[in-house]
Amino acid sequence: MDLWANLDDLRRRQSEKWRHYPADVLPVFVAEMDSTLAEPVRAALASALDNSDTGYAHPEGLPEAFAGFAGRRWGWDPQPATMTLMPDVARAARTAIELVSEPGDAVVINPPVYPPFYEWLEMTGRRLVSNPLRPGPDGWRLDLEGLEAAFAGGARVHLLCNPQNPTGTVHTRAELDAVAELAERYDVRVVSDEIHAPLTLGDARFTPFLSLDRPAARTGFAAVSASKAWNLAGLKAALLVGGDEVVGEFRRIPEDATSSTGLFGVVASIAALNEGEAWLDELRAALEVNRRWLEEALAPLGIGYRPPDATFLAWLDFRGLGLGDEPAAALLDRGRVALYRGLDFGPEGAGFARFNFATRPEVLAEAVARIAAAL
């Protein structure tokens, strides 16, 4: 089976990516891939349908599947007893924040960052403290001096994104160790969104925050899911993983935090984690080709682009091209190509837009051609 769906099939999809805009718009905005399903996932879902297995979700098998995958991929051996079922990473991260802080407490984020981070803090009544990433020749890096100032100022939680969305940065083990040291010094709890971790590319190496041999890791949380790497977002399943010293806090999680998890999400995620690694490696190889092709295609257009270390997302810099603070609006209007608005990732996103390159090469080429025509 072809890894990428063809454009005619994509146009028939009912998902957000292919229904949000009119049919003449080519969508490369939301973090949803144009892939076909991995065969083990398709078979598991078909088996569930054949058995009319459409009831409420139960976590059996998913923590064990994630633990096995984490051991094979990252040399990390999390214990299934430290995991609890969640419908998605959003609910997992919000739940962790609510477990370790109170309304009005300060939570540090590192923009430009996934737009729902802002929504989660507003929903939970927490106070946002911005510690922007620093752009440089080696990518967008954590500003550790600024992070210390934020922690010293009374922050209670650090909401980390690793691998980082939208820049594709994979924080190094040394950087994470420095975060942990600061968190221990200032009594800050770390909540790490690691949804893109299976999609590390090239020579980059992902380090799970909870795998660090540090007190901050033993009191931290990670939100994980198979949904991005195997394109399963609509099936609703994730895990909240706790450090060894926080399992007791799971008792305070309200039932409604887990009850909207989808059974098909659990079924698909178990199959993906246990049997879908060959498909994942095929996907990563295809994404490697696309991210490098994109580098060559964008350079003549004057668009700033550093190939991401992970994810299928490109953070594009249009600041020198006269499109103002919202280039995505101009590209949609002039080129009928839809990118994600940079300002949604924070004020640091002015002049930027996010581009999803998880698609077949000819669709990727058409998207770039439309951008070029708009410019």
C-alpha positions in Angstrom: 0.0 0.0 0.0 1.2 3.5 -0.9 2.3 5.4 2.2 0.6 8.6 1.0 -3.0 8.9 -0.1 -3.7 10.4 -3.5 -5.2 13.8 -3.9 -8.6 12.5 -5.0 -8.9 10.3 -1.9 -7.8 13.2 0.3 -10.5 15.4 -1.1 -13.1 12.9 0.0 -11.9 12.9 3.6 -14.2 14.4 6.3 -11.3 15.5 8.6 -10.6 19.1 9.6 -7.7 19.4 7.2 -9.8 18.7 4.1 -13.1 20.3 5.2 -12.1 23.6 6.8 -11.4 25.5 3.6 -13.1 25.6 0.2 -12.2 22.9 -2.4 -9.9 25.2 -4.4 -7.6 25.7 -1.3 -4.7 23.3 -0.9 -4.4 22.7 2.9 -1.0 22.4 4.6 -1.9 23.8 7.9 -3.2 21.5 10.7 -1.0 18.8 12.1 -2.7 15.9 10.3 -0.8 13.7 7.8 -1.9 12.7 4.3 -0.9 9.1 5.0 -2.8 5.9 4.7 -3.2 3.8 7.7 -0.5 1.4 8.8 -1.6 -2.1 8.0 -1.4 -3.4 11.6 -3.6 -0.5 12.7 -6.1 -1.1 9.9 -6.3 -4.8 10.8 -6.8 -4.1 14.5 -9.7 -1.7 13.8 -11.2 -4.1 11.3 -11.1 -6.9 13.9 -12.8 -4.6 16.4 -15.6 -3.8 13.9 -16.0 -7.5 13.0 -16.5 -8.2 16.7 -18.9 -5.2 17.1 -16.5 -4.0 19.7 -17.7 -0.4 20.0 -18.1 0.1 23.7 -16.3 2.2 26.3 -12.5 2.3 26.4 -10.4 0.3 28.8 -6.7 0.9 29.1 -5.6 -2.8 29.2 -2.6 -3.3 27.0 -1.9 0.3 26.1 0.5 1.1 29.0 2.4 -2.1 28.3 2.6 -1.3 24.6 4.0 2.2 25.2 6.5 0.9 27.8 7.8 -1.6 25.2 8.0 1.0 22.5 9.8 3.4 24.8 12.4 0.8 25.7 13.1 -0.2 22.1 13.2 3.4 20.8 14.7 5.4 23.6 16.2 3.0 26.1 13.6 4.1 28.7 11.8 1.6 30.8 8.7 3.4 32.2 6.4 1.2 34.4 2.8 0.7 33.2 1.7 1.4 36.8 2.9 5.0 36.3 0.5 5.6 33.4 -3.2 6.5 33.2 -5.5 6.7 30.2 -6.5 10.0 28.6 -8.5 11.0 25.5 -5.7 13.1 24.1 -2.5 14.9 25.1 -4.4 18.2 25.7 -6.4 16.6 28.5 -3.4 14.8 29.8 -1.3 18.1 30.1 -4.2 20.0 31.6 -4.8 17.3 34.1 -1.2 17.2 35.2 -1.2 21.0 35.6 -4.3 20.8 37.7 -2.7 18.1 39.9 0.4 20.1 40.8 -0.8 23.7 40.9 -3.7 25.9 41.9 -5.7 28.5 40.0 -3.6 31.7 39.8 -0.3 29.9 39.9 2.3 30.8 37.2 3.1 28.3 34.4 6.1 28.9 32.1 5.9 28.1 28.4 8.4 28.6 25.6 7.0 30.4 22.6 6.6 30.2 19.7 4.6 27.1 20.8 1.6 25.0 20.1 -1.4 27.4 20.3 -3.5 25.3 22.7 -0.9 25.8 25.4 -2.4 29.3 25.8 -5.9 27.8 25.9 -5.0 25.2 28.5 -3.7 27.8 30.9 -6.8 30.0 30.4 -9.1 27.0 30.9 -7.4 26.0 34.2 -7.1 29.5 35.5 -3.3 29.5 35.6 -1.2 32.6 34.9 1.0 32.4 31.8 4.7 33.3 32.0 6.5 33.5 28.7 10.1 32.4 28.3 10.6 32.5 24.5 13.0 30.2 22.7 16.2 31.8 21.3 16.7 31.5 17.5 20.2 30.7 16.3 22.3 28.8 13.8 21.6 25.5 15.6 17.8 26.1 15.8 15.4 27.5 18.4 17.0 26.7 21.8 15.8 27.1 25.4 16.8 30.4 27.1 18.0 28.9 30.4 18.9 32.2 31.9 15.4 33.5 31.2 13.9 30.2 32.5 15.8 30.6 35.8 14.4 34.1 36.2 10.9 32.8 35.6 11.3 30.0 38.1 12.9 32.4 40.6 9.9 34.7 40.1 7.5 32.1 41.6 6.5 29.8 38.7 5.0 26.5 39.9 5.0 24.6 36.6 7.0 24.4 33.4 4.9 23.2 30.5 7.6 21.9 28.1 7.1 20.9 24.4 9.6 18.3 23.2 10.0 17.8 20.3 8.9 21.4 19.9 5.9 22.5 17.9 6.2 24.5 15.6 10.0 24.8 15.3 10.8 21.0 15.2 13.6 21.5 17.9 14.5 18.4 19.9 15.8 19.6 23.2 19.1 17.9 24.0 19.8 15.8 27.1 22.1 18.5 28.4 19.3 21.1 28.0 16.8 18.9 29.7 19.2 18.2 32.5 19.6 21.9 33.0 15.9 22.4 33.1 15.6 19.6 35.7 18.4 21.2 37.8 16.5 24.6 37.8 13.2 22.9 38.6 14.7 21.2 41.6 16.3 24.4 42.8 13.1 26.4 42.6 10.6 23.6 43.4 8.9 23.7 39.9 7.1 20.7 38.5 7.7 19.9 34.8 4.9 18.7 32.5 6.4 17.6 29.1 4.2 17.3 25.9 6.0 14.6 24.0 3.4 13.7 21.3 5.9 14.1 18.4 8.7 12.0 20.0 8.4 9.0 17.6 8.9 11.4 14.7 12.5 12.4 15.4 14.4 12.7 12.1 18.0 12.4 10.9 20.7 12.4 13.6 18.6 14.0 16.3 18.1 12.0 19.5 15.0 12.3 21.6 15.4 12.1 25.4 12.2 11.5 27.4 12.2 14.0 30.3 11.1 11.3 32.8 14.1 9.1 31.8 16.5 11.6 33.4 18.1 10.4 36.6 16.9 13.5 38.5 14.4 14.3 41.2 12.6 16.6 38.8 12.0 13.6 36.5 10.6 11.6 39.4 8.1 14.3 40.2 7.3 15.3 36.6 4.7 14.2 34.0 4.8 13.4 30.3 1.8 13.5 27.9 2.3 10.9 25.2 0.2 9.4 22.3 0.5 7.5 19.1 -1.8 9.9 17.4 0.7 12.1 15.6 3.1 9.4 14.5 0.4 7.1 13.1 -2.2 9.8 12.2 -4.8 8.6 14.7 -5.9 11.9 16.2 -9.6 11.4 15.5 -9.6 8.1 17.5 -8.9 9.8 20.9 -6.4 8.0 23.0 -3.3 9.1 25.0 -1.5 8.4 28.2 -0.4 10.6 31.1 2.8 9.2 32.4 4.0 10.2 35.9 7.4 10.1 37.5 8.0 7.4 40.0 7.1 9.6 42.9 3.7 10.9 41.6 1.7 7.8 41.0 -0.3 8.4 44.2 -1.5 11.7 42.7 -3.4 9.8 40.0 -6.1 9.1 42.6 -7.1 12.7 42.4 -7.8 12.7 38.7 -11.6 13.1 38.1 -13.3 10.4 36.2 -14.4 12.7 33.4 -10.8 13.3 32.5 -10.6 9.8 31.1 -14.1 8.9 30.2 -14.1 10.5 26.7 -11.2 8.2 25.6 -12.2 6.3 22.5 -12.0 2.5 22.4 -10.9 2.6 18.8 -8.1 4.9 19.8 -6.8 2.4 22.4 -7.1 -0.5 19.9 -5.3 1.4 17.2 -2.6 2.7 19.5 -1.8 -0.7 20.9 -1.4 -2.1 17.3 0.7 0.9 16.3 3.1 0.7 19.2 3.4 -3.1 19.2 3.4 -3.8 15.4 3.7 -0.5 13.6 7.4 0.3 13.8 8.3 -0.8 10.3 5.6 1.5 9.0 6.9 4.3 11.3 10.4 3.9 9.9 9.1 4.1 6.3 7.2 7.3 7.3 10.3 8.8 8.8 12.3 8.1 5.7 9.6 9.7 3.5 9.5 12.8 5.8 13.3 13.0 5.6 13.1 13.2 1.8 10.3 15.9 2.1 12.1 18.1 4.6 15.3 18.1 2.5 13.4 18.7 -0.7 11.6 21.6 1.0 14.9 23.2 1.9 16.0 23.2 -1.8 12.7 24.4 -3.0 12.3 27.3 -0.6 15.8 28.7 -0.7 15.3 30.5 -4.1 12.1 32.1 -2.8 13.9 33.9 0.1 11.8 32.1 2.7 13.7 31.3 5.9 13.6 27.6 6.8 15.7 25.4 9.0 14.8 21.7 8.5 13.2 20.4 11.7 14.9 17.8 13.9 11.5 16.2 14.4 7.9 16.4 13.4 6.4 16.9 9.9 6.1 20.7 10.5 8.2 23.5 8.9 8.4 26.9 10.7 8.7 29.3 7.7 10.1 32.8 8.1 8.5 35.3 5.6 9.7 38.4 7.4 11.9 39.7 4.6 9.2 39.3 1.9 6.8 42.2 2.6 3.8 40.1 3.7 3.5 41.7 7.1 2.8 40.0 10.4 0.4 37.5 9.0 1.8 35.9 5.8 -0.6 33.0 6.0 -3.5 35.4 5.2 -1.7 36.7 2.1 -0.8 33.2 0.9 -4.4 32.0 1.3 -5.7 35.0 -0.5 -3.2 35.2 -3.4 -2.1 31.5 -3.7 -5.1 29.5 -2.3 -2.7 27.6 -0.1 -3.5 27.3 3.6 -0.7 27.5 6.2 -1.1 27.9 10.0 -1.0 31.5 11.2 2.3 32.2 13.0 0.8 34.7 15.5 -1.3 31.9 16.9 2.0 30.5 18.4 2.6 33.7 20.3 3.8 37.2 19.4 7.2 35.6 18.4 5.3 34.2 15.4 4.8 37.5 13.7 6.0 37.2 10.1 6.1 33.3 10.3 3.7 30.6 9.2 3.7 26.8 9.9 3.7 24.4 6.9 2.8 20.7 7.1 5.0 18.6 4.8 3.5 15.2 5.6 2.1 14.6 2.1 3.0 13.0 -1.2 5.7 14.8 -3.2 3.5 16.1 -6.0 1.1 17.7 -3.4 4.2 19.2 -1.6 5.4 20.6 -4.9 2.0 22.1 -5.7 1.9 23.8 -2.3 5.3 25.4 -2.9 4.3 26.4 -6.4 1.3 28.2 -5.0 3.5 30.0 -2.4 5.9 31.1 -5.1 3.0 32.4 -7.2 1.6 34.3 -4.2 5.0 35.9 -3.6 
